[in-house]
Amino acid sequence: MARNRFDVDEELVEEFDYRQLVRSLDYVKKYKGLFFGAFSFSMISVILGLLMPLFTKDAIDVMIPAKDVKSLIWCGIAVVAIIIAQAICNRMRSRFSAMAGQAIIRDIRRDLYVHLQYLPFDYFDSRPHGKILVRVINYVNSVSDFLTNGIVNILLQLISLVVIAIFMLFVNAKLSLVVFAGLPIFLIYILSIKKKQRLAWQIQANKHSNFTAYLAESINGEHVSQSFAREDYNCNINTRLTTEARDSYMHAIILNHSVWPLTMIISRAVFYSIYLIGVVYMRSSIKVGMLVAMTSYSNNFWNPMITLSDYYNQMINTASYLERIFELMDAPISVTDKPDAEVLPPIKGQVDFDHVVFEYEKDHPILKDVSFHVDPGTSIALVGPTGAGKSTIINLVSRFYNIKSGQVRIDGHDIANVTLRSLRSQMGIMLQDTFIFSGTIMENIRYGRLDATDEECIAAAKQVYADDFISKMPKGYYTEINENGDMLSAGQRQLLSFARTLLSDPKILILDEATSSIDTNTELLVQEGIKSLLKNRTSFVVAHRLSTIKDCTTIMYVNDGQIMERGNHEALMAKKGLYYELYTSQLSNN
């Protein structure tokens, strides 16, 4: 998959799959009781509203000519009662719709988040995180509004049209045909611009997604941006992206708003045609009250048409969002348990790579037929140039990616055939990119083992010499730190992450540049502190400081996706090969 940048538009879908819209109704069905309540109150309000023109008609044509004051008073009371009842019904409809809408938002976001938890690393490697966030937050809000208010109102307006048509035909069938005459023009125009509208909203969604992705990237990289004085350049990029988002939105809105003026023109033309035809051609057979009632029903008929045109526009907009939401929800979980996966029993730590071939992109292998054997309790150091495949090897031990061919075995078990939870729960993994979560220091240490006591967390911190700086914090282990630990130095973040890893008491320990941001003095203390942890545990260590891996049982020099040399420090130095050149070069530079 090509890397998706913030300024790369996502692919447009030419034809909307209406099965996606049907699929979204699965979320609606869960709350059919709330929808039924909202619809029922809406329907009562509409029916009450349709009674008012009948009261008006009788008041003008019968009660006023007969000077029937008592009936007029009761008619007025009835109209007031209808208005109050409509207000109550509308309030209850809004309440039920809001409850259903929030429940749907919760369910869709929950399903998206659960799916995100199991997506493989390559999904996140290939797209900006901002484009994922905009699906979970913005798009879900828009979709939820349509699935609640939109569906209820569409059903309501459609039924209203049928009921109003029946009322009109009952009052005067000939004038009803005048009201219906504008429908063909309306439907032809709607169908003619449907595809243009949907593509316009897809483009708008892309541009908004691009802006959100850049905004998230900018916030995460603000320290780097300011250190290189990139503020003006970044602002220009932001201006370009926001301008594109604005222009695409305006184009989509112009198409949407072209429906409303047409509907208004047709409704007004029908309205005045009723007066014209009623007065000029039917004046002998029509009374004033009936004419007023028919014009009122005409408005009542075309107002739902205007509302339907608005919700049709919203449906077109929602369709583009649904495509992106379900695209994320349907993203394949390539690294997952097989149907017959077994639980990996407690391991000793034997690791075997058997003719492993791996590639991030098709036909671009990162590891080429790699094989090696690791005995339990031994420490393996992986060295070599950047991009050689060192981190890839340790990622495959934890099965963060699927291999193309070959086998990775732990204690003789092919890790492709065991459950991920039973595999990773027996490993301690500290990757090169240290991430600190918002919360207390204690919560961050306990992250990998929730049942650990405070004493165990403190003991782990002491073992990696993190206790020294933690004790000096304002509230010690209960000091609140923000996302990614910005208040901590790079070395402190790594020490904290190291304590978190050690606390999990792993059988296989993986350290990827685990001490790269720790000063030399602290690193010497940490090395002493973890010797006891590494004892009788299998460990994989990736380090650029070769002085830190001299005591490892085996050192493997990795280059071009292959293991070029292996052996302990003394043997490789005596060989005077690639490792010797790398080690002596690093010594001379220091």
C-alpha positions as CSV (number, residue, x, y, z in Angstrom):
1,M,0.0,0.0,0.0
2,A,1.4,3.4,-0.9
3,R,1.9,5.7,2.0
4,N,-1.0,8.1,2.4
5,R,0.1,11.6,3.2
6,F,-2.0,14.5,4.5
7,D,-2.0,16.1,1.0
8,V,-3.0,12.9,-0.9
9,D,-6.7,12.6,-1.6
10,E,-8.3,9.3,-1.0
11,E,-9.8,7.5,-3.9
12,L,-13.3,8.5,-4.9
13,V,-16.1,5.9,-5.2
14,E,-18.0,6.5,-8.4
15,E,-21.1,4.6,-7.5
16,F,-22.6,4.4,-4.1
17,D,-23.3,1.0,-2.7
18,Y,-26.7,1.3,-1.2
19,R,-26.1,-1.8,0.8
20,Q,-23.9,0.5,3.0
21,L,-27.0,2.5,3.8
22,V,-29.0,-0.6,4.6
23,R,-26.1,-1.8,6.7
24,S,-26.2,1.4,8.7
25,L,-29.8,0.6,9.6
26,D,-28.5,-2.2,11.8
27,Y,-27.6,0.4,14.3
28,V,-31.1,1.9,14.0
29,K,-32.9,-1.4,14.6
30,K,-31.3,-1.7,18.1
31,Y,-33.3,1.3,19.2
32,K,-36.5,0.8,17.3
33,G,-38.5,1.6,20.5
34,L,-37.0,5.1,20.7
35,F,-37.6,5.6,17.0
36,F,-41.1,4.4,17.2
37,G,-41.7,6.9,20.1
38,A,-40.2,9.7,18.1
39,F,-42.2,8.8,15.0
40,S,-45.4,8.4,16.9
41,F,-45.2,11.8,18.5
42,S,-44.2,13.3,15.1
43,M,-47.2,11.7,13.4
44,I,-49.6,12.9,16.1
45,S,-48.2,16.5,15.6
46,V,-48.7,16.3,11.8
47,I,-52.2,15.0,12.1
48,L,-53.1,17.7,14.6
49,G,-51.7,20.3,12.2
50,L,-53.8,19.0,9.4
51,L,-57.0,19.5,11.4
52,M,-56.4,23.2,11.7
53,P,-57.2,24.1,8.0
54,L,-60.6,22.3,8.5
55,F,-61.4,24.4,11.5
56,T,-60.4,27.5,9.5
57,K,-62.6,26.4,6.6
58,D,-65.6,25.9,8.8
59,A,-65.0,29.1,10.7
60,I,-65.0,31.2,7.4
61,D,-67.6,29.3,5.4
62,V,-70.1,28.4,8.2
63,M,-69.6,30.0,11.6
64,I,-68.9,33.6,10.6
65,P,-71.8,33.8,8.1
66,A,-74.1,32.3,10.7
67,K,-72.7,34.6,13.4
68,D,-72.3,31.5,15.6
69,V,-70.1,33.0,18.3
70,K,-70.3,30.0,20.6
71,S,-69.0,27.7,17.9
72,L,-66.3,30.2,17.0
73,I,-65.1,30.3,20.7
74,W,-64.9,26.5,20.8
75,C,-63.1,26.5,17.5
76,G,-60.5,28.9,18.9
77,I,-60.1,26.8,22.0
78,A,-59.6,23.7,19.9
79,V,-57.0,25.5,17.8
80,V,-55.1,26.6,21.0
81,A,-55.3,23.0,22.3
82,I,-53.9,21.7,19.1
83,I,-51.0,24.2,19.3
84,I,-50.2,23.1,22.9
85,A,-50.5,19.4,22.0
86,Q,-48.2,19.9,19.0
87,A,-45.6,21.6,21.2
88,I,-45.6,18.7,23.7
89,C,-45.4,16.2,20.9
90,N,-42.5,18.0,19.2
91,R,-40.6,18.1,22.6
92,M,-41.1,14.4,23.1
93,R,-40.0,13.7,19.6
94,S,-36.8,15.7,20.1
95,R,-36.1,13.8,23.3
96,F,-36.5,10.4,21.8
97,S,-34.5,11.3,18.7
98,A,-31.6,12.7,20.9
99,M,-31.5,9.5,23.0
100,A,-31.4,7.3,19.9
101,G,-28.8,9.6,18.2
102,Q,-26.4,9.5,21.1
103,A,-26.8,5.7,21.5
104,I,-26.0,5.3,17.8
105,I,-22.9,7.5,18.1
106,R,-21.7,5.4,21.1
107,D,-22.3,2.1,19.2
108,I,-20.5,3.1,16.0
109,R,-17.6,4.7,17.8
110,R,-17.3,1.6,20.0
111,D,-17.3,-0.7,17.0
112,L,-14.7,1.5,15.2
113,Y,-12.5,1.6,18.3
114,V,-12.6,-2.1,18.9
115,H,-11.7,-2.7,15.3
116,L,-8.8,-0.2,15.5
117,Q,-7.4,-2.1,18.5
118,Y,-6.9,-5.2,16.4
119,L,-5.8,-3.7,13.1
120,P,-2.2,-4.6,12.1
121,F,0.7,-2.1,12.3
122,D,0.8,-1.7,8.6
123,Y,-2.6,-0.1,8.6
124,F,-1.4,2.7,10.8
125,D,1.9,2.8,9.0
126,S,0.2,3.6,5.7
127,R,-2.1,6.6,6.6
128,P,-2.0,9.7,8.8
129,H,-3.6,9.3,12.1
130,G,-5.7,12.5,11.6
131,K,-7.5,10.7,8.7
132,I,-8.5,8.0,11.1
133,L,-9.6,10.4,13.8
134,V,-11.9,12.3,11.4
135,R,-13.8,9.1,10.7
136,V,-14.3,8.3,14.3
137,I,-15.3,11.8,15.4
138,N,-16.6,14.1,12.6
139,Y,-18.1,11.5,10.2
140,V,-19.9,9.6,12.9
141,N,-21.5,12.7,14.2
142,S,-22.9,13.6,10.7
143,V,-24.1,10.0,10.1
144,S,-25.8,9.8,13.5
145,D,-27.8,13.0,12.9
146,F,-29.1,11.5,9.6
147,L,-29.8,8.1,11.1
148,T,-32.0,9.6,13.8
149,N,-33.6,12.9,12.7
150,G,-33.2,12.1,9.0
151,I,-34.8,8.7,8.9
152,V,-37.7,9.7,11.3
153,N,-38.4,12.9,9.3
154,I,-38.2,11.2,5.9
155,L,-40.7,8.6,7.0
156,L,-42.8,11.3,8.6
157,Q,-42.8,13.5,5.6
158,L,-43.6,10.7,3.2
159,I,-46.5,9.6,5.3
160,S,-47.5,13.3,5.7
161,L,-47.5,13.7,1.9
162,V,-49.9,10.7,1.6
163,V,-52.2,12.0,4.3
164,I,-52.2,15.5,3.0
165,A,-53.0,14.2,-0.5
166,I,-55.9,12.3,0.9
167,F,-57.2,15.4,2.8
168,M,-56.8,17.6,-0.4
169,L,-58.6,15.1,-2.6
170,F,-61.4,15.0,0.0
171,V,-61.7,18.8,0.0
172,N,-61.3,19.3,-3.8
173,A,-60.0,16.8,-6.2
174,K,-59.5,19.2,-9.2
175,L,-57.4,21.7,-7.3
176,S,-55.4,18.8,-5.9
177,L,-54.2,18.0,-9.4
178,V,-52.8,21.5,-9.6
179,V,-50.8,20.8,-6.5
180,F,-49.5,17.5,-7.9
181,A,-48.5,19.0,-11.3
182,G,-45.0,20.2,-10.0
183,L,-43.9,16.8,-8.9
184,P,-42.4,15.5,-12.2
185,I,-40.2,18.6,-12.6
186,F,-38.9,18.2,-9.0
187,L,-38.1,14.5,-9.4
188,I,-36.4,14.9,-12.8
189,Y,-34.0,17.5,-11.4
190,I,-33.3,15.6,-8.2
191,L,-32.2,12.5,-10.2
192,S,-30.2,14.5,-12.7
193,I,-27.8,16.0,-10.0
194,K,-27.6,13.0,-7.6
195,K,-24.2,11.7,-8.8
196,K,-22.6,15.2,-8.9
197,Q,-23.8,15.8,-5.4
198,R,-22.3,12.6,-4.0
199,L,-19.0,13.1,-5.7
200,A,-18.9,16.7,-4.5
201,W,-19.4,15.6,-0.9
202,Q,-16.7,12.9,-1.3
203,I,-14.2,15.5,-2.4
204,Q,-15.2,17.7,0.5
205,A,-14.7,14.8,2.9
206,N,-11.3,14.2,1.4
207,K,-10.2,17.8,1.8
208,H,-11.5,18.0,5.3
209,S,-9.7,14.8,6.1
210,N,-6.5,16.2,4.7
211,F,-6.7,19.3,6.8
212,T,-7.4,17.2,10.0
213,A,-4.5,14.9,9.2
214,Y,-2.1,17.9,8.8
215,L,-3.5,19.5,12.0
216,A,-2.8,16.4,14.0
217,E,0.7,16.0,12.5
218,S,1.5,19.7,13.2
219,I,0.4,19.5,16.8
220,N,2.5,16.3,17.4
221,G,5.5,17.9,15.7
222,E,5.2,21.4,17.1
223,H,8.6,21.2,18.9
224,V,10.4,20.2,15.8
225,S,8.6,22.9,13.7
226,Q,9.6,25.7,16.0
227,S,13.1,24.5,16.3
228,F,13.5,24.8,12.5
229,A,11.6,28.1,12.3
230,R,8.9,26.5,10.1
231,E,6.0,28.5,11.4
232,D,5.5,30.6,8.2
233,Y,5.9,27.6,5.9
234,N,3.5,25.5,7.9
235,C,1.0,28.3,8.0
236,N,1.1,28.5,4.2
237,I,0.4,24.8,4.0
238,N,-2.5,25.2,6.5
239,T,-3.9,28.1,4.4
240,R,-3.8,25.9,1.2
241,L,-5.5,23.0,2.9
242,T,-8.2,25.1,4.6
243,T,-8.8,26.9,1.3
244,E,-9.3,23.6,-0.5
245,A,-11.6,22.4,2.3
246,R,-13.6,25.7,2.0
247,D,-13.8,25.6,-1.8
248,S,-14.9,22.0,-1.9
249,Y,-17.5,22.6,0.7
250,M,-18.9,25.6,-1.2
251,H,-19.1,23.6,-4.4
252,A,-21.0,20.8,-2.6
253,I,-23.3,23.3,-0.8
254,I,-24.1,25.1,-4.1
255,L,-25.3,21.8,-5.6
256,N,-27.3,21.1,-2.5
257,H,-28.9,24.5,-2.4
258,S,-29.9,24.4,-6.0
259,V,-32.7,22.0,-5.0
260,W,-34.3,24.3,-2.4
261,P,-34.9,27.3,-4.8
262,L,-36.4,25.0,-7.4
263,T,-38.7,23.5,-4.8
264,M,-39.7,27.0,-3.6
265,I,-40.4,28.2,-7.1
266,I,-42.6,25.1,-7.8
267,S,-44.5,25.5,-4.5
268,R,-45.1,29.2,-5.0
269,A,-46.2,28.6,-8.6
270,V,-48.7,25.9,-7.4
271,F,-49.9,28.2,-4.6
272,Y,-50.8,31.1,-6.9
273,S,-52.2,28.7,-9.6
274,I,-54.7,27.5,-7.0
275,Y,-56.0,31.1,-6.5
276,L,-55.9,31.7,-10.3
277,I,-57.8,28.6,-11.2
278,G,-60.1,28.7,-8.2
279,V,-61.1,32.3,-8.8
280,V,-61.1,32.5,-12.7
281,Y,-62.4,29.0,-13.7
282,M,-64.1,27.6,-10.6
283,R,-65.5,30.7,-8.9
284,S,-69.1,29.5,-9.2
285,S,-68.3,26.2,-7.4
286,I,-65.8,27.1,-4.8
287,K,-66.2,29.1,-1.5
288,V,-63.6,31.3,0.1
289,G,-63.1,28.9,3.0
290,M,-62.4,26.0,0.7
291,L,-59.9,28.1,-1.3
292,V,-58.1,29.1,1.9
293,A,-58.0,25.5,3.0
294,M,-56.6,24.3,-0.3
295,T,-53.8,26.9,-0.3
296,S,-53.0,25.8,3.2
297,Y,-52.9,22.2,2.2
298,S,-50.7,23.2,-0.8
299,N,-48.2,24.7,1.6
300,N,-48.5,21.7,3.8
301,F,-47.8,19.4,0.8
302,W,-44.8,21.3,-0.5
303,N,-43.3,22.1,2.8
304,P,-42.6,18.3,3.3
305,M,-41.2,18.3,-0.2
306,I,-38.8,21.1,0.8
307,T,-37.9,19.2,3.9
308,L,-37.4,16.0,1.9
309,S,-35.1,17.8,-0.5
310,D,-33.0,18.9,2.5
311,Y,-32.9,15.4,3.9
312,Y,-32.1,14.1,0.4
313,N,-29.1,16.4,0.4
314,Q,-28.2,15.2,3.8
315,M,-28.5,11.6,2.7
316,I,-26.1,12.2,-0.2
317,N,-23.7,13.8,2.3
318,T,-24.1,10.9,4.7
319,A,-23.5,8.4,1.9
320,S,-20.0,9.8,1.4
321,Y,-19.3,9.6,5.2
322,L,-20.7,6.1,5.4
323,E,-18.3,4.9,2.7
324,R,-15.3,6.1,4.8
325,I,-16.7,4.8,8.1
326,F,-17.4,1.3,6.7
327,E,-14.1,1.4,4.8
328,L,-12.4,1.7,8.2
329,M,-14.7,-0.9,9.8
330,D,-14.0,-3.3,7.0
331,A,-10.2,-2.9,6.9
332,P,-8.9,-6.4,7.2
333,I,-7.4,-7.6,10.4
334,S,-4.5,-9.5,8.8
335,V,-2.7,-10.3,12.0
336,T,-5.3,-12.3,13.9
337,D,-5.9,-15.6,15.6
338,K,-6.7,-18.5,13.3
339,P,-10.0,-20.3,13.9
340,D,-8.2,-23.2,15.4
341,A,-5.4,-21.2,17.2
342,E,-4.2,-22.8,20.4
343,V,-3.1,-21.1,23.6
344,L,0.6,-21.0,23.8
345,P,1.6,-22.7,27.1
346,P,4.2,-21.2,29.5
347,I,7.4,-20.8,27.5
348,K,11.0,-21.3,28.2
349,G,12.2,-18.9,25.5
350,Q,13.6,-21.0,22.6
351,V,13.2,-19.0,19.3
352,D,13.7,-20.3,15.8
353,F,13.5,-18.4,12.5
354,D,13.2,-21.0,9.7
355,H,13.7,-19.6,6.1
356,V,11.7,-16.4,6.9
357,V,10.9,-14.0,4.1
358,F,9.1,-10.8,4.9
359,E,8.1,-7.7,3.0
360,Y,6.1,-4.5,3.8
361,E,5.4,-3.9,0.2
362,K,4.9,-6.5,-2.5
363,D,8.1,-7.5,-4.3
364,H,10.3,-5.5,-1.9
365,P,11.6,-8.0,0.6
366,I,13.0,-6.7,3.9
367,L,14.1,-10.1,5.2
368,K,15.4,-12.6,2.7
369,D,15.4,-16.3,3.8
370,V,16.5,-15.6,7.4
371,S,17.2,-18.6,9.6
372,F,18.6,-18.8,13.1
373,H,18.2,-20.6,16.4
374,V,18.1,-19.1,19.9
375,D,18.4,-21.2,23.1
376,P,16.3,-20.3,26.1
377,G,17.9,-17.8,28.4
378,T,20.4,-16.4,25.9
379,S,20.7,-12.8,24.9
380,I,20.8,-11.9,21.2
381,A,22.1,-8.5,20.0
382,L,21.1,-7.3,16.5
383,V,23.4,-4.8,14.9
384,G,23.9,-3.3,11.5
385,P,23.1,-0.2,9.4
386,T,19.8,1.6,9.5
387,G,17.1,-0.1,7.5
388,A,18.9,-3.5,7.5
389,G,15.9,-5.4,9.1
390,K,16.9,-5.4,12.8
391,S,13.6,-4.0,14.1
392,T,11.7,-6.1,11.6
393,I,13.1,-9.3,13.2
394,I,12.0,-8.4,16.7
395,N,8.6,-7.3,15.3
396,L,8.1,-10.7,13.8
397,V,9.0,-12.4,17.1
398,S,6.0,-10.7,18.6
399,R,4.0,-11.3,15.4
400,F,3.1,-7.7,14.8
401,Y,3.2,-8.6,11.1
402,N,2.5,-11.8,9.1
403,I,5.5,-13.3,7.3
404,K,5.4,-14.0,3.6
405,S,7.0,-17.5,3.9
406,G,8.9,-19.6,6.4
407,Q,8.2,-20.1,10.1
408,V,8.8,-18.3,13.4
409,R,8.7,-20.8,16.3
410,I,8.8,-20.4,20.0
411,D,9.5,-23.5,22.0
412,G,8.7,-25.4,18.8
413,H,5.3,-23.8,18.4
414,D,4.6,-21.9,15.1
415,I,3.5,-18.5,16.4
416,A,1.1,-18.2,13.5
417,N,-0.9,-21.0,15.1
418,V,-1.2,-19.7,18.6
419,T,-3.4,-16.9,20.0
420,L,-1.9,-13.4,20.0
421,R,-2.8,-12.8,23.7
422,S,-1.1,-16.0,24.9
423,L,2.0,-15.1,22.8
424,R,2.4,-11.4,23.7
425,S,1.4,-11.8,27.3
426,Q,4.7,-13.7,27.8
427,M,6.8,-11.0,26.2
428,G,8.2,-7.7,27.4
429,I,8.5,-5.3,24.5
430,M,10.1,-1.9,24.6
431,L,10.2,-0.4,21.1
432,Q,12.3,2.4,19.8
433,D,9.3,4.8,19.9
434,T,8.6,5.3,23.6
435,F,4.9,6.3,24.2
436,I,3.7,7.6,27.6
437,F,0.0,7.7,28.3
438,S,-1.8,10.6,30.1
439,G,-2.3,9.7,33.7
440,T,-0.1,9.2,36.8
441,I,3.4,7.8,36.6
442,M,2.2,4.8,38.7
443,E,-0.6,4.1,36.1
444,N,2.0,4.2,33.3
445,I,4.2,1.7,35.0
446,R,1.2,-0.6,35.8
447,Y,-0.1,-0.3,32.1
448,G,1.3,-3.7,31.1
449,R,0.2,-5.6,34.3
450,L,-2.9,-4.2,35.8
451,D,-2.9,-6.5,38.9
452,A,0.6,-5.3,40.0
453,T,0.8,-3.7,43.5
454,D,2.3,-0.2,44.1
455,E,5.2,-1.9,45.8
456,E,5.9,-4.0,42.7
457,C,5.7,-0.9,40.4
458,I,8.2,0.9,42.7
459,A,10.5,-2.1,42.7
460,A,10.5,-2.2,38.9
461,A,11.3,1.5,38.8
462,K,14.1,1.1,41.2
463,Q,15.6,-1.8,39.2
464,V,16.0,0.5,36.2
465,Y,17.0,3.5,38.3
466,A,13.8,5.5,37.5
467,D,13.0,5.9,41.1
468,D,15.6,8.6,41.5
469,F,13.9,11.1,39.2
470,I,10.3,9.9,40.1
471,S,10.9,10.6,43.8
472,K,11.8,14.2,43.0
473,M,8.5,14.8,41.1
474,P,5.9,17.0,42.9
475,K,3.7,14.0,43.9
476,G,6.2,11.2,43.3
477,Y,4.6,8.2,41.7
478,Y,1.2,9.9,41.6
479,T,2.4,12.9,39.6
480,E,0.1,13.5,36.7
481,I,1.8,13.6,33.3
482,N,0.3,14.5,29.9
483,E,0.1,12.5,26.7
484,N,3.5,11.3,25.6
485,G,5.1,12.7,28.8
486,D,6.1,16.1,27.5
487,M,7.1,17.2,31.0
488,L,9.7,14.4,31.1
489,S,13.0,14.3,29.3
490,A,13.6,11.8,26.6
491,G,15.7,9.7,28.9
492,Q,13.1,9.8,31.7
493,R,10.4,8.7,29.3
494,Q,12.5,5.7,28.3
495,L,13.3,4.8,31.9
496,L,9.6,4.9,32.7
497,S,8.8,2.8,29.7
498,F,11.6,0.4,30.7
499,A,10.1,0.0,34.2
500,R,6.7,-0.8,32.6
501,T,8.2,-3.5,30.4
502,L,10.2,-5.1,33.3
503,L,7.1,-5.2,35.5
504,S,5.4,-7.6,33.2
505,D,8.1,-10.2,34.1
506,P,8.5,-11.5,30.5
507,K,9.9,-14.8,29.4
508,I,11.2,-13.1,26.2
509,L,12.4,-9.6,26.5
510,I,12.7,-7.3,23.4
511,L,14.6,-4.0,23.6
512,D,14.7,-1.9,20.5
513,E,17.1,1.0,21.1
514,A,15.9,0.9,24.7
515,T,18.7,3.1,26.0
516,S,19.2,5.4,23.0
517,S,18.1,8.5,24.9
518,I,19.7,7.8,28.2
519,D,23.0,9.4,29.1
520,T,26.1,7.3,29.5
521,N,26.2,7.3,33.3
522,T,22.5,6.4,33.6
523,E,22.9,3.7,31.0
524,L,25.7,2.0,32.9
525,L,23.4,1.9,36.0
526,V,20.5,0.5,33.9
527,Q,22.8,-2.2,32.4
528,E,23.7,-3.3,35.9
529,G,20.1,-3.2,37.0
530,I,18.8,-5.4,34.1
531,K,21.4,-8.1,34.3
532,S,19.4,-9.9,36.9
533,L,16.3,-9.6,34.7
534,L,18.1,-10.9,31.6
535,K,19.4,-13.9,33.6
536,N,17.6,-17.1,32.4
537,R,15.4,-15.1,30.0
538,T,15.7,-14.9,26.2
539,S,16.3,-11.4,25.1
540,F,16.6,-9.6,21.8
541,V,18.5,-6.3,22.0
542,V,18.8,-3.7,19.2
543,A,21.3,-1.0,20.0
544,H,23.5,1.5,18.1
545,R,25.9,1.8,21.1
546,L,27.8,-1.4,20.6
547,S,29.5,-1.0,24.0
548,T,26.1,-1.9,25.6
549,I,25.8,-5.3,23.9
550,K,29.3,-6.7,24.4
551,D,28.1,-9.1,27.0
552,C,25.3,-10.6,24.9
553,T,25.5,-14.3,24.2
554,T,25.3,-13.9,20.5
555,I,25.7,-10.9,18.2
556,M,24.1,-11.0,14.8
557,Y,25.2,-8.5,12.1
558,V,22.2,-7.8,9.9
559,N,22.4,-6.1,6.5
560,D,20.3,-6.1,3.3
561,G,17.7,-8.4,5.0
562,Q,20.2,-11.1,5.8
563,I,22.4,-12.2,8.7
564,M,25.9,-11.6,7.5
565,E,27.8,-12.5,10.7
566,R,27.0,-14.1,14.0
567,G,29.0,-15.0,17.2
568,N,30.0,-13.4,20.5
569,H,31.9,-10.1,20.7
570,E,35.3,-11.7,21.0
571,A,34.8,-14.1,18.1
572,L,33.5,-11.4,15.8
573,M,36.3,-9.0,16.7
574,A,38.8,-11.7,16.0
575,K,37.2,-12.3,12.6
576,K,37.8,-8.7,11.7
577,G,34.8,-8.6,9.4
578,L,31.7,-6.3,9.2
579,Y,31.1,-6.2,13.0
580,Y,34.8,-5.4,13.6
581,E,34.7,-2.5,11.2
582,L,31.5,-1.2,12.8
583,Y,32.8,-1.5,16.3
584,T,36.2,0.1,15.6
585,S,34.6,2.9,13.6
586,Q,32.3,3.7,16.5
587,L,35.2,3.6,19.0
588,S,37.2,6.0,16.9
589,N,34.3,8.4,16.6
590,N,33.8,8.4,20.3
